Amino acid sequence: MSELVLRTDRGGLATLTLNRPDKLNALTVPMFLELRAHIDRIAEQTDTVGLVIVRGAGKCFSAGNDLAGIAGGAEAPKPSFQSETIELLANLPQPVVSAVHGHCYTGALELALAGDLIIAAQSARFGDTHSKWALTPRWGMSQRLPRRVGRAKASEMSFTARTYTGEQALAMGLVNDCVPDDVFDAHLQALADQILANSWFSHRANKRLMRETEALPLPAGLAYESHRSEGRGPDMQARIAAFTSKGASRG
């Protein structure tokens, strides 16, 4: 039996790939069980994993929650298991990038919104189709989508169940970048290399500060940063020394 979520590691990058390509990576309870296990392990591996990319195998990121499973009454191990799993992904200490090509609808969009960054291929298609099926969000859509694109645009997406292209998603601020499909993998690798080259300590500290102050008024957030910032990292001296030695060698 094939794995439903594949993990590959290279140079500090952990890539989690949704792996039901014959079903357009439709999200099932067994898939979430495997995803949760990977997330739990990665959370403890801050010394060896500095960045996480979540993507889909085959033609798309994911067509969304498996409607057959919903209709058949598929049960998770406990209530809110899927939403908790997405929350754990969003709250990983490491930066998380959602890499979207092809379909990314409803439950899949809720999963993608857990990423600190969302990178889209031009083939990407985004949509919130809860209202099309007489459903309401349970995995974070009503909270994360308005924070990403604003309430007016989130309401439009929710009320119309319309599909949006990767370029439209970029224009509304849903994604950070939209690139041609033929350079999608190369773009992701270049982005990963750029992120991983910087301090993993800083990434974790900055992510924590932004997460913990997101709901605070500006004065309270500034005070929190001033008093709770982790300050200098253990790799600061080595990084400055490497920089200054390069300058000396050029001189």
Residue frames as qw, qx, qy, qz and C-alpha x, y, z in Angstrom:
[[0.000, 0.888, 0.460, 0.000, 0.00, 0.00, 0.00],
 [0.438, 0.470, -0.021, 0.766, 1.47, 3.36, -1.05],
 [0.262, -0.373, -0.425, 0.782, 2.07, 6.19, 1.36],
 [0.121, 0.832, 0.527, 0.124, -0.59, 8.89, 1.25],
 [0.038, -0.990, 0.134, 0.000, 1.86, 11.62, 2.28],
 [0.856, 0.212, -0.135, 0.453, 5.45, 11.31, 1.12],
 [0.319, -0.919, 0.145, 0.180, 8.33, 12.97, 2.92],
 [0.795, 0.353, -0.061, 0.489, 11.65, 13.76, 1.27],
 [0.419, -0.857, 0.046, 0.295, 14.57, 15.59, 2.90],
 [0.718, 0.394, 0.057, 0.571, 17.41, 17.49, 1.29],
 [0.392, 0.287, -0.156, 0.860, 19.78, 19.97, 2.89],
 [0.001, -0.176, -0.499, 0.849, 17.43, 21.05, 5.67],
 [0.498, 0.072, -0.201, -0.840, 14.32, 21.11, 3.46],
 [0.288, 0.156, 0.929, -0.170, 11.52, 18.66, 4.30],
 [0.391, 0.079, -0.408, -0.821, 8.99, 18.28, 1.48],
 [0.410, 0.200, 0.816, -0.356, 5.60, 16.74, 2.27],
 [0.261, 0.126, -0.597, -0.748, 3.76, 15.56, -0.85],
 [0.690, 0.158, 0.421, -0.567, 0.07, 14.66, -0.85],
 [0.018, 0.325, -0.875, -0.358, 0.08, 11.37, -2.71],
 [0.524, 0.378, 0.742, -0.177, -3.31, 10.36, -4.13],
 [0.029, 0.345, -0.412, -0.843, -2.69, 11.58, -7.67],
 [0.064, -0.235, -0.876, -0.416, -5.31, 9.25, -9.16],
 [0.177, -0.727, -0.659, 0.079, -7.92, 10.97, -6.93],
 [0.162, 0.763, 0.052, 0.623, -6.51, 14.49, -7.43],
 [0.329, 0.144, -0.598, 0.716, -5.10, 14.25, -3.89],
 [0.517, -0.585, -0.259, -0.569, -8.57, 14.53, -2.37],
 [0.042, -0.450, 0.660, -0.600, -8.16, 14.77, 1.40],
 [0.767, -0.287, -0.527, -0.228, -9.17, 11.75, 3.49],
 [0.675, -0.696, 0.165, -0.179, -8.94, 10.79, 7.13],
 [0.926, -0.120, 0.114, 0.340, -6.08, 8.30, 6.45],
 [0.521, 0.587, -0.016, 0.620, -4.20, 11.05, 4.62],
 [0.244, -0.830, 0.141, -0.482, -4.59, 13.39, 7.59],
 [0.873, -0.476, 0.101, 0.046, -3.34, 10.66, 9.92],
 [0.823, 0.146, 0.071, 0.545, -0.13, 10.37, 7.91],
 [0.215, 0.747, -0.006, 0.629, 0.20, 14.15, 7.61],
 [0.543, -0.790, 0.075, -0.274, -0.18, 14.52, 11.38],
 [0.910, -0.288, 0.089, 0.285, 2.57, 11.97, 12.03],
 [0.630, 0.405, 0.048, 0.661, 4.97, 13.85, 9.73],
 [0.079, -0.823, 0.003, -0.563, 4.14, 17.19, 11.33],
 [0.737, -0.671, 0.049, -0.069, 4.68, 15.85, 14.83],
 [0.867, -0.088, 0.090, 0.482, 8.13, 14.54, 13.86],
 [0.438, 0.580, 0.076, 0.682, 9.18, 17.70, 12.04],
 [0.330, -0.877, -0.045, -0.347, 8.22, 19.85, 15.05],
 [0.772, -0.593, 0.178, 0.145, 10.92, 18.05, 17.05],
 [0.813, 0.117, 0.252, 0.512, 13.57, 18.30, 14.31],
 [0.100, 0.990, 0.037, -0.092, 14.51, 21.97, 14.41],
 [0.428, -0.646, 0.500, 0.387, 18.23, 21.11, 14.30],
 [0.421, -0.060, 0.779, 0.460, 17.91, 19.24, 10.99],
 [0.229, 0.623, 0.662, 0.348, 14.83, 20.77, 9.31],
 [0.170, -0.305, -0.111, 0.930, 14.84, 24.48, 8.58],
 [0.397, 0.250, -0.196, -0.861, 11.99, 24.70, 6.07],
 [0.438, 0.241, 0.860, -0.101, 8.91, 22.71, 5.10],
 [0.327, 0.193, -0.424, -0.823, 7.22, 22.64, 1.69],
 [0.516, 0.265, 0.760, -0.293, 3.76, 21.10, 1.27],
 [0.326, 0.370, -0.475, -0.729, 2.71, 20.17, -2.26],
 [0.831, 0.176, 0.371, -0.374, 0.71, 17.66, -4.27],
 [0.399, -0.177, 0.804, 0.403, 1.69, 14.78, -6.55],
 [0.376, 0.450, 0.766, 0.264, 0.47, 14.53, -10.12],
 [0.196, 0.600, 0.464, 0.621, -1.83, 17.10, -11.71],
 [0.230, -0.776, -0.124, -0.574, -2.65, 19.29, -8.73],
 [0.078, -0.399, 0.623, -0.668, -2.12, 20.31, -5.11],
 [0.086, 0.233, 0.930, -0.272, -5.50, 18.89, -4.04],
 [0.208, -0.415, -0.580, -0.669, -9.09, 19.03, -5.26],
 [0.418, -0.447, 0.199, -0.765, -10.21, 19.39, -1.62],
 [0.494, -0.175, 0.733, -0.434, -11.94, 17.23, 0.93],
 [0.076, -0.015, -0.943, -0.325, -13.02, 13.84, -0.38],
 [0.535, -0.085, -0.022, -0.840, -16.77, 14.32, -0.98],
 [0.743, -0.071, -0.626, -0.227, -17.35, 10.57, -1.08],
 [0.420, -0.022, -0.725, 0.546, -15.84, 10.32, 2.37],
 [0.220, -0.046, 0.301, -0.927, -18.07, 13.11, 3.67],
 [0.682, -0.051, -0.289, -0.670, -21.17, 11.49, 2.19],
 [0.747, -0.029, -0.664, -0.006, -20.13, 8.11, 3.60],
 [0.616, -0.749, -0.005, -0.242, -19.65, 9.51, 7.09],
 [0.745, 0.228, -0.419, 0.466, -15.89, 8.85, 7.35],
 [0.539, -0.835, -0.092, -0.054, -14.90, 9.51, 10.96],
 [0.315, 0.673, -0.499, 0.446, -11.68, 11.05, 12.21],
 [0.524, -0.052, -0.746, 0.409, -10.06, 9.70, 15.40],
 [0.178, -0.537, -0.556, 0.609, -11.59, 12.59, 17.35],
 [0.218, 0.903, 0.370, 0.002, -13.63, 15.73, 16.65],
 [0.074, 0.979, -0.160, -0.105, -11.67, 18.53, 14.94],
 [0.809, -0.250, 0.360, 0.392, -8.76, 16.21, 14.12],
 [0.601, 0.515, 0.302, 0.532, -8.26, 17.73, 10.66],
 [0.006, 0.943, 0.036, 0.332, -8.45, 21.32, 11.89],
 [0.637, -0.718, 0.247, 0.130, -6.01, 20.52, 14.71],
 [0.806, 0.028, 0.350, 0.476, -3.63, 18.98, 12.18],
 [0.390, 0.735, 0.202, 0.517, -3.77, 22.09, 9.98],
 [0.311, -0.933, 0.069, -0.165, -3.21, 24.25, 13.06],
 [0.775, -0.464, 0.303, 0.304, -0.15, 22.19, 14.01],
 [0.681, 0.367, 0.304, 0.556, 1.19, 22.63, 10.48],
 [0.106, 0.894, 0.110, 0.422, 0.65, 26.40, 10.68],
 [0.460, -0.852, 0.200, -0.152, 2.35, 26.51, 14.08],
 [0.913, 0.056, -0.076, 0.396, 5.44, 24.49, 13.18],
 [0.427, -0.730, 0.090, 0.527, 8.54, 26.28, 14.45],
 [0.415, -0.115, 0.543, 0.721, 9.98, 26.21, 10.93],
 [0.361, 0.405, -0.164, -0.824, 8.71, 28.32, 8.03],
 [0.538, 0.283, 0.794, 0.005, 6.12, 26.50, 5.90],
 [0.215, 0.351, -0.409, -0.814, 5.62, 27.05, 2.17],
 [0.668, 0.374, 0.605, -0.220, 2.50, 25.80, 0.40],
 [0.043, -0.333, 0.636, 0.694, 3.36, 25.06, -3.24],
 [0.574, 0.441, 0.556, -0.409, 0.18, 25.02, -5.33],
 [0.127, 0.214, -0.657, -0.711, -0.30, 23.85, -8.90],
 [0.296, -0.273, -0.834, -0.378, -3.60, 22.85, -10.42],
 [0.499, -0.635, -0.434, -0.399, -6.67, 22.52, -8.19],
 [0.259, 0.007, -0.636, 0.727, -6.70, 23.96, -4.67],
 [0.411, -0.461, -0.373, -0.693, -10.32, 24.02, -3.55],
 [0.686, -0.574, -0.156, -0.420, -12.03, 24.41, -0.18],
 [0.851, -0.512, 0.084, 0.086, -10.41, 21.94, 2.24],
 [0.791, 0.190, 0.057, 0.578, -7.24, 22.04, 0.17],
 [0.149, 0.738, -0.022, 0.658, -7.24, 25.84, 0.36],
 [0.619, -0.751, 0.059, -0.225, -7.67, 25.61, 4.13],
 [0.902, -0.219, 0.098, 0.359, -4.60, 23.37, 4.19],
 [0.579, 0.469, 0.068, 0.663, -2.62, 25.70, 1.90],
 [0.150, -0.863, -0.021, -0.482, -3.49, 28.68, 4.10],
 [0.797, -0.578, 0.004, 0.172, -1.45, 27.07, 6.88],
 [0.738, 0.223, 0.036, 0.636, 1.64, 28.05, 4.91],
 [0.276, -0.670, -0.064, 0.687, 3.58, 31.15, 5.91],
 [0.150, 0.464, -0.445, -0.751, 4.07, 31.61, 2.17],
 [0.737, 0.385, 0.545, -0.110, 1.94, 30.32, -0.71],
 [0.030, -0.458, 0.584, 0.670, 3.64, 29.97, -4.10],
 [0.724, 0.443, 0.419, -0.323, 1.39, 29.31, -7.09],
 [0.359, -0.004, 0.695, 0.622, 2.04, 27.97, -10.54],
 [0.287, 0.150, -0.243, -0.914, 0.11, 29.64, -13.35],
 [0.428, -0.164, -0.811, -0.364, -1.99, 26.47, -13.59],
 [0.079, -0.187, -0.777, 0.595, -3.20, 26.94, -10.00],
 [0.351, -0.465, -0.439, -0.684, -6.90, 27.34, -9.44],
 [0.077, -0.031, -0.701, 0.708, -8.23, 28.46, -6.05],
 [0.436, -0.398, -0.385, -0.709, -11.76, 28.39, -4.69],
 [0.192, -0.022, 0.757, -0.625, -13.90, 28.20, -1.57],
 [0.435, -0.135, -0.651, -0.608, -16.83, 25.98, -2.54],
 [0.050, 0.114, 0.838, -0.532, -18.32, 25.34, 0.90],
 [0.447, 0.321, 0.283, -0.786, -21.56, 27.07, -0.09],
 [0.495, 0.265, -0.620, -0.548, -21.82, 25.01, -3.27],
 [0.496, -0.044, -0.867, -0.006, -22.24, 21.87, -1.15],
 [0.581, -0.664, -0.187, -0.433, -24.19, 23.38, 1.78],
 [0.782, -0.209, -0.362, 0.463, -21.15, 23.16, 4.04],
 [0.153, -0.968, 0.105, -0.167, -19.47, 25.62, 6.38],
 [0.452, 0.590, -0.580, 0.335, -15.76, 25.87, 7.18],
 [0.830, -0.554, -0.018, -0.061, -14.31, 23.78, 9.99],
 [0.863, -0.027, 0.010, 0.505, -10.62, 23.79, 9.10],
 [0.427, -0.475, -0.025, 0.769, -9.85, 27.51, 9.39],
 [0.332, 0.463, 0.485, 0.663, -11.18, 29.14, 6.21],
 [0.138, -0.889, -0.374, -0.226, -13.33, 31.76, 7.94],
 [0.500, -0.811, 0.045, 0.300, -10.32, 32.94, 9.97],
 [0.582, -0.310, 0.412, 0.629, -7.24, 32.55, 7.79],
 [0.425, 0.503, 0.532, 0.532, -8.69, 33.61, 4.43],
 [0.021, -0.960, -0.234, -0.150, -9.91, 37.09, 5.58],
 [0.503, -0.760, 0.207, 0.356, -6.58, 37.67, 7.31],
 [0.600, -0.060, 0.525, 0.600, -4.82, 36.84, 4.06],
 [0.245, 0.362, 0.552, 0.710, -6.96, 38.71, 1.51],
 [0.192, -0.028, 0.150, -0.969, -9.27, 40.95, 3.55],
 [0.391, 0.273, 0.754, -0.451, -12.88, 40.37, 4.54],
 [0.551, 0.547, -0.002, -0.631, -14.44, 41.75, 1.35],
 [0.439, 0.453, -0.703, -0.329, -12.49, 39.45, -0.97],
 [0.054, -0.072, 0.972, -0.218, -12.92, 36.47, 1.37],
 [0.490, 0.366, 0.524, -0.593, -16.68, 37.12, 1.37],
 [0.556, 0.536, -0.322, -0.548, -16.68, 37.22, -2.42],
 [0.259, 0.323, -0.904, -0.109, -14.87, 33.90, -2.60],
 [0.188, 0.088, 0.891, -0.404, -17.21, 32.33, -0.06],
 [0.500, 0.442, 0.382, -0.639, -20.51, 33.64, -1.46],
 [0.581, 0.565, -0.308, -0.498, -19.78, 33.00, -5.16],
 [0.853, -0.127, 0.498, 0.093, -17.80, 29.72, -4.90],
 [0.568, 0.800, -0.160, -0.105, -15.92, 31.17, -7.87],
 [0.889, -0.056, 0.127, 0.436, -12.62, 29.81, -9.18],
 [0.000, 0.964, -0.200, -0.176, -9.60, 32.13, -9.26],
 [0.812, 0.467, -0.224, 0.270, -6.43, 31.74, -11.33],
 [0.734, -0.259, -0.180, 0.602, -2.94, 31.89, -9.90],
 [0.281, 0.295, 0.073, 0.910, -2.48, 35.39, -11.29],
 [0.388, -0.667, -0.267, -0.578, -5.78, 36.53, -9.74],
 [0.778, -0.526, -0.296, 0.175, -4.70, 35.00, -6.45],
 [0.582, -0.013, -0.100, 0.807, -1.46, 36.99, -6.65],
 [0.010, 0.502, 0.180, 0.846, -3.33, 40.22, -7.35],
 [0.567, -0.666, -0.245, -0.418, -5.56, 39.75, -4.29],
 [0.127, -0.655, 0.605, -0.434, -2.66, 38.84, -2.00],
 [0.945, -0.193, 0.074, -0.252, -3.69, 35.22, -1.53],
 [0.931, 0.042, 0.035, 0.361, -0.33, 33.99, -2.81],
 [0.391, -0.740, 0.201, 0.509, 3.17, 35.45, -2.59],
 [0.022, 0.500, -0.611, -0.613, 4.18, 34.64, -6.15],
 [0.820, 0.389, 0.361, -0.214, 2.81, 33.08, -9.33],
 [0.108, -0.583, 0.662, 0.458, 5.26, 31.55, -11.79],
 [0.690, 0.332, -0.453, -0.456, 5.02, 29.56, -15.05],
 [0.952, -0.196, 0.153, -0.181, 4.58, 25.84, -14.54],
 [0.870, 0.371, -0.208, 0.251, 7.76, 24.97, -16.43],
 [0.327, 0.504, -0.480, 0.639, 9.88, 26.85, -13.88],
 [0.655, -0.620, -0.078, -0.424, 7.74, 26.08, -10.81],
 [0.922, -0.283, -0.148, 0.220, 10.07, 23.45, -9.34],
 [0.600, 0.277, -0.145, 0.736, 13.17, 25.52, -10.03],
 [0.156, -0.665, 0.031, -0.729, 11.56, 28.57, -8.43],
 [0.792, -0.567, -0.096, -0.206, 10.65, 26.57, -5.33],
 [0.876, -0.087, -0.155, 0.448, 14.20, 25.24, -5.05],
 [0.357, 0.459, -0.111, 0.806, 15.71, 28.70, -5.41],
 [0.427, -0.682, -0.009, -0.594, 13.35, 30.06, -2.77],
 [0.900, -0.413, -0.136, 0.031, 14.16, 27.17, -0.44],
 [0.742, 0.142, -0.170, 0.633, 17.89, 27.72, -0.91],
 [0.074, 0.598, -0.077, 0.794, 17.49, 31.42, -0.14],
 [0.640, -0.636, -0.029, -0.431, 15.49, 30.79, 3.03],
 [0.940, -0.263, -0.129, 0.173, 17.72, 27.98, 4.27],
 [0.602, 0.381, -0.203, 0.672, 20.86, 30.10, 3.75],
 [0.182, -0.649, 0.180, -0.716, 19.63, 32.52, 6.43],
 [0.040, -0.263, 0.797, -0.542, 19.56, 31.84, 10.16],
 [0.470, -0.339, -0.784, -0.224, 17.15, 29.09, 11.16],
 [0.277, -0.364, -0.598, 0.658, 17.19, 30.58, 14.66],
 [0.113, 0.199, -0.003, -0.973, 15.95, 33.90, 13.27],
 [0.391, -0.152, -0.658, -0.626, 13.27, 32.20, 11.18],
 [0.441, -0.406, -0.793, 0.109, 11.85, 30.40, 14.21],
 [0.212, -0.378, -0.426, 0.794, 12.05, 33.49, 16.42],
 [0.170, 0.104, -0.224, -0.954, 10.48, 35.79, 13.83],
 [0.426, -0.261, -0.738, -0.454, 7.68, 33.33, 13.11],
 [0.381, -0.436, -0.730, 0.363, 6.94, 32.99, 16.82],
 [0.079, -0.306, -0.218, 0.923, 6.84, 36.77, 17.30],
 [0.290, -0.008, -0.416, -0.862, 4.49, 37.32, 14.37],
 [0.457, -0.319, -0.801, -0.218, 2.21, 34.47, 15.45],
 [0.376, -0.434, -0.662, 0.481, 2.00, 35.53, 19.09],
 [0.052, -0.392, -0.173, 0.902, 1.37, 39.21, 18.35],
 [0.063, 0.266, 0.701, 0.659, -0.97, 38.87, 15.36],
 [0.235, -0.702, -0.635, -0.222, -4.12, 39.74, 17.31],
 [0.407, -0.558, -0.322, 0.647, -2.55, 42.48, 19.45],
 [0.181, 0.976, 0.120, -0.032, -2.94, 46.22, 18.90],
 [0.609, 0.633, -0.231, 0.418, 0.23, 47.84, 17.56],
 [0.157, -0.761, 0.443, -0.446, 1.45, 49.34, 20.89],
 [0.829, -0.357, 0.379, -0.203, 1.00, 46.00, 22.66],
 [0.935, 0.312, 0.035, 0.163, 2.73, 44.17, 19.80],
 [0.378, 0.750, -0.334, 0.427, 5.67, 46.54, 19.89],
 [0.442, -0.654, 0.476, -0.388, 6.01, 46.12, 23.65],
 [0.964, -0.085, 0.241, -0.076, 5.84, 42.34, 23.26],
 [0.794, 0.511, -0.140, 0.300, 8.61, 42.39, 20.67],
 [0.081, 0.796, -0.397, 0.450, 10.77, 44.68, 22.78],
 [0.504, -0.537, 0.545, -0.400, 10.51, 42.52, 25.90],
 [0.876, -0.045, 0.448, -0.176, 10.04, 39.03, 24.46],
 [0.669, 0.658, -0.334, -0.085, 12.30, 38.96, 21.42],
 [0.952, -0.208, 0.041, 0.220, 14.93, 36.23, 21.59],
 [0.155, -0.898, 0.321, 0.257, 17.60, 38.65, 20.42],
 [0.200, 0.658, -0.691, -0.222, 20.93, 37.29, 19.24],
 [0.977, 0.062, -0.072, -0.191, 21.14, 33.76, 17.92],
 [0.775, -0.445, 0.381, 0.236, 23.90, 31.23, 18.50],
 [0.732, 0.286, 0.376, 0.491, 25.05, 31.59, 14.88],
 [0.120, 0.986, 0.103, -0.055, 25.32, 35.40, 14.92],
 [0.355, -0.762, 0.424, 0.338, 29.05, 35.63, 15.61],
 [0.594, -0.037, 0.692, 0.410, 29.93, 33.09, 12.93],
 [0.441, 0.723, 0.493, 0.198, 27.74, 34.82, 10.34],
 [0.003, -0.991, 0.062, 0.119, 29.22, 38.25, 11.05],
 [0.488, -0.570, 0.551, 0.365, 32.74, 36.82, 11.01],
 [0.614, 0.254, 0.654, 0.361, 32.10, 35.16, 7.65],
 [0.302, 0.897, 0.308, 0.098, 30.76, 38.42, 6.25],
 [0.166, -0.939, 0.239, 0.183, 33.64, 40.55, 7.50],
 [0.595, -0.337, 0.614, 0.394, 36.24, 38.04, 6.30],
 [0.573, 0.543, 0.529, 0.312, 34.75, 38.22, 2.80],
 [0.114, 0.991, 0.074, 0.020, 35.06, 41.99, 2.92],
 [0.426, -0.745, 0.430, 0.280, 38.67, 41.75, 4.05],
 [0.662, -0.002, 0.638, 0.392, 39.53, 39.30, 1.28],
 [0.457, 0.762, 0.388, 0.244, 37.98, 41.60, -1.34],
 [0.096, -0.984, 0.114, 0.100, 39.97, 44.51, 0.03]]
